[in-house]
Amino acid sequence: MKKLIWLPIASILSACSPLGLVNGISNVYNAELRKDIAYGEHERNKLDLYLPERDGALSQEETTPVLLFFYGGSWNSGSRSDYRFVGRRLASAGYIVAVADYRLYPEVRYPEFLYDSAGAVRKVSEIIRSDELKQYQPDSKMTLIGHSAGAYNAAMMALDQTWLRRENLDREDVLNGWVGIAGPYDLYPIKIEEVKPVFFHPDYPADSNPIEFAAESVVPALLLVPEDDDLVDPQRNSVAMANKLQDAGKEVGLQQLQGTSHVTIIGTMSPLLFFKESSVEPVVQFVEKLRK
């Protein structure tokens, strides 16, 4: 009987972006959705905001953490609407959550999606420093979260000052930490065929590997890895990045989530995968620690 129940779930999550039932079930988490907020001139330069429910006014001392999520998809696929379950789940934890689109291959290649990611950071920073969300008393800084290719984007925003400087932002002014979930931080040589043209294989761009910037970290990091990842090698990427950060004296946490794969590690933000170790708890613990 269990096989009849779990096989459809495995089928849904076999694609790079969780869809359908995963998002539908996540409607159990209440959140106000503000859609299609433009942060640039291109069609995919948009983000959605998920706002937590409030029982009453916050005290003068209370603030609301702000998260910006970048999804994965090998820089070839994905849509912010595919990740409603992430926005809803984290908003239900009491956070303001932005889920951003960015341009993909073949429309663009490196570094255009990093320009887009920086633009999304700038827009979220503008929103939380304006009166638009004043009833939530948002923190003045945000935590970046990314899964797979999105973890690469988040890492580059947090580690290499180049990208946010293009938006006249200082990392320490707008960021308080970043979370990488099953991310590729030591890309080269690229073995995944659909990723090769994104980074001009075999002529890789200089200064495009996140692990090279570990010593320049200025905010804490949390790296989450699945138990079984046949797409992004945890040892070569997350473990190596954690070691580099530690060697440089930077604050970093590393945690493996039992029973998860490259895809289901982000899928555990949906209640559909209640039987696997969840990525929600370590993210919430990290965000709460940043508040202290």
C-alpha positions in Angstrom: 0.0 0.0 0.0 2.8 2.5 0.8 4.2 2.1 -2.7 0.9 3.1 -4.1 1.0 6.3 -2.0 4.6 7.3 -2.5 5.1 6.6 -6.2 3.1 9.6 -7.4 5.1 11.8 -5.0 8.4 10.6 -6.4 7.1 11.2 -9.9 6.1 14.8 -9.1 9.5 15.6 -7.6 11.5 13.9 -10.3 11.6 17.2 -12.3 14.1 20.0 -11.3 11.2 22.3 -10.2 8.6 20.9 -7.8 5.1 21.6 -9.2 1.4 20.9 -8.9 0.5 18.9 -5.8 3.5 20.3 -3.8 2.3 23.8 -4.2 -1.4 22.9 -3.8 -0.9 21.2 -0.5 1.2 24.2 0.7 -1.9 26.3 0.7 -2.4 25.1 4.2 0.2 27.7 5.1 -1.5 31.1 5.2 0.4 34.1 3.7 -0.5 37.3 1.9 0.8 37.2 -1.6 1.9 40.3 -3.5 2.8 39.3 -7.1 4.7 40.6 -10.1 6.9 43.2 -8.4 9.3 44.4 -11.1 13.0 45.0 -10.1 14.3 45.6 -13.6 13.4 46.1 -17.3 13.3 42.5 -18.5 10.3 40.2 -18.4 11.9 37.9 -15.9 13.0 40.7 -13.6 10.1 40.2 -11.2 9.6 38.8 -7.7 6.7 37.8 -5.5 6.4 38.8 -1.8 4.9 36.4 0.8 3.8 38.2 4.0 3.1 36.5 7.3 -0.2 36.7 9.1 -0.2 39.0 12.1 -2.5 38.6 15.2 -1.8 42.1 16.3 0.6 45.0 16.2 4.2 44.4 16.9 5.9 45.9 19.9 8.3 48.7 19.2 11.3 46.3 19.7 10.0 43.5 17.4 11.1 43.2 13.8 10.2 40.8 11.0 13.1 38.8 9.4 13.4 39.2 5.6 14.4 36.4 3.2 15.1 36.4 -0.5 14.9 33.0 -2.2 16.6 32.0 -5.5 15.4 28.7 -7.0 17.5 26.2 -9.0 17.1 24.7 -12.5 20.7 24.6 -14.0 20.2 28.2 -15.1 18.0 26.7 -17.8 14.6 26.4 -16.2 12.4 27.5 -13.3 9.8 30.1 -12.3 9.0 31.8 -9.1 5.4 30.4 -9.3 6.9 26.9 -9.0 8.1 27.8 -5.6 5.0 29.1 -3.9 5.5 26.3 -1.4 8.8 27.9 -0.3 7.3 31.4 0.1 4.2 30.2 2.0 6.1 27.8 4.3 8.7 30.4 5.4 6.1 33.2 5.6 4.1 30.9 8.0 7.2 30.9 10.2 6.8 34.7 10.6 9.1 36.0 7.9 8.7 38.3 4.9 9.8 36.2 1.9 10.7 37.3 -1.6 10.9 34.7 -4.4 12.7 36.1 -7.4 12.8 35.1 -11.1 16.0 35.7 -13.0 16.9 35.4 -16.7 17.9 31.9 -18.0 19.8 30.3 -20.8 19.5 30.5 -23.7 18.3 34.1 -23.3 21.4 34.9 -21.3 24.6 33.3 -20.1 26.9 34.2 -17.2 27.0 36.8 -15.7 23.6 38.2 -16.6 21.7 36.1 -14.0 24.0 37.5 -11.3 23.1 41.0 -12.5 19.5 40.1 -12.1 20.1 38.6 -8.6 21.7 41.8 -7.5 18.8 43.7 -8.8 16.4 41.6 -6.8 18.5 42.3 -3.7 18.3 46.0 -4.4 14.5 45.9 -4.9 13.9 44.0 -1.7 16.2 46.4 0.2 14.2 49.3 -1.2 10.9 47.8 -0.1 11.9 47.0 3.4 13.4 50.4 4.0 10.3 52.2 2.7 6.9 52.5 4.4 5.3 49.9 2.2 5.6 47.1 4.8 5.9 49.3 7.9 3.2 47.4 9.8 5.6 44.4 9.7 8.6 46.4 11.0 11.0 44.5 8.7 14.6 44.0 9.5 16.9 46.4 7.6 18.9 43.4 6.3 17.9 40.2 4.5 19.0 36.6 4.5 19.6 35.1 1.1 18.5 31.5 0.4 19.2 29.5 -2.7 18.7 25.9 -3.9 21.1 24.3 -6.5 21.8 27.0 -9.2 20.0 29.5 -6.9 22.5 28.7 -4.1 25.3 29.6 -6.5 23.5 33.0 -7.1 23.1 33.5 -3.4 26.7 32.6 -2.7 28.0 35.0 -5.3 25.9 37.8 -3.9 27.2 37.1 -0.4 30.8 36.4 -1.1 31.9 38.6 -4.1 31.3 42.3 -3.6 31.3 42.9 -7.3 27.6 42.2 -7.9 25.9 44.3 -5.2 28.4 47.1 -5.8 26.8 47.4 -9.3 23.6 48.3 -7.5 25.4 50.7 -5.2 24.9 48.4 -2.3 27.3 47.2 0.4 27.0 43.6 1.5 27.2 44.3 5.2 24.5 47.0 4.9 21.9 44.8 3.2 22.7 41.2 4.1 22.9 39.4 7.5 23.6 35.9 6.2 23.0 33.3 3.4 21.8 29.7 3.2 23.0 27.4 0.4 20.9 24.3 -0.2 22.6 21.6 -2.3 24.6 24.3 -4.1 27.5 24.2 -6.6 30.3 26.3 -5.2 33.2 24.6 -7.0 31.9 24.5 -10.6 34.8 23.6 -12.8 35.2 21.5 -14.8 31.5 21.4 -15.6 30.2 17.9 -16.3 26.4 18.6 -16.7 25.8 19.1 -20.4 23.0 21.7 -20.1 25.2 23.8 -17.8 28.2 23.9 -20.0 27.1 26.6 -22.4 25.9 28.8 -19.5 29.5 29.2 -18.4 31.2 29.1 -21.9 32.7 25.6 -21.4 35.6 25.0 -21.6 36.6 28.7 -21.6 35.2 29.4 -18.1 35.0 33.1 -17.1 37.5 34.4 -14.5 36.3 35.0 -11.0 33.1 33.0 -11.5 33.7 30.2 -8.9 32.1 31.0 -5.5 34.7 28.9 -3.5 37.4 31.3 -4.6 35.8 34.1 -2.6 35.4 32.2 0.7 38.0 34.4 2.4 36.0 37.5 1.5 32.9 36.4 3.4 31.4 39.1 5.6 28.2 37.4 6.8 27.4 34.0 8.4 26.6 31.0 6.1 24.5 27.9 6.5 25.1 25.0 4.0 22.5 22.3 3.8 23.3 19.1 1.9 21.1 16.1 1.0 22.0 12.5 2.1 22.1 11.4 -1.5 23.0 13.9 -4.3 23.9 12.5 -7.7 23.8 16.0 -9.4 26.0 18.2 -7.2 28.7 16.4 -5.2 28.3 17.6 -1.5 32.0 16.8 -0.7 33.4 18.8 -3.6 31.0 21.7 -3.1 29.3 22.2 0.3 31.9 20.4 2.4 34.8 22.1 0.6 33.1 25.5 0.9 32.5 25.0 4.6 36.2 24.0 5.1 37.4 27.1 3.1 35.2 29.4 5.2 36.3 27.8 8.4 40.0 28.1 7.4 39.4 31.8 6.7 37.9 32.2 10.2 34.4 32.8 8.9 31.2 31.7 10.5 29.6 28.7 8.8 27.3 25.8 9.6 27.1 22.6 7.6 24.2 20.1 8.0 23.2 17.0 6.1 19.4 16.2 5.9 18.7 12.6 6.2 16.5 10.9 3.6 16.8 13.7 1.1 18.1 14.0 -2.5 19.1 17.0 -4.6 15.4 17.7 -5.4 13.6 16.5 -2.3 15.8 18.6 0.0 14.0 21.7 -1.2 10.7 19.7 -1.5 10.8 19.2 2.3 9.5 22.7 2.7 6.2 21.3 1.5 4.1 19.2 4.0 3.9 16.6 1.3 7.3 15.3 2.3 6.7 15.2 6.1 8.4 11.8 6.3 11.8 13.3 5.4 14.1 15.5 7.5 13.0 19.0 6.8 15.0 21.9 5.5 12.7 24.3 7.2 14.0 23.7 10.8 17.7 24.5 10.2 16.7 27.6 8.1 14.5 28.9 10.9 17.2 28.1 13.5 19.7 30.0 11.4 17.5 33.0 10.9 16.6 33.2 14.6 20.3 33.0 15.5 21.0 36.0 13.3 18.4 38.0 15.2 20.3 37.6 18.5 
